[in-house]
Amino acid sequence: MITRPRLQACDGYRPLPTDPGLGITIDEDALMAQVGEPRPCLPRFDEDDGSVIDW
């Protein structure tokens, strides 16, 4: 799981988060294990006319 578990519902409601932000905490180590290192996304061009074929 790449996020901290949400607060459990009580009587059909979730309690208000007490932490700053939207209440979502990302486990960056778990995310990097799934995604890997960032790499540039280079555009590819058509050989005939030089138009972009995949961005």
ABEGO torsion letter per residue (X at the ends): XABBBBBBBBGGBBBBBABBEAGBBBBAAAAAAAAEBBBBBBBBBBAAAGBBABX
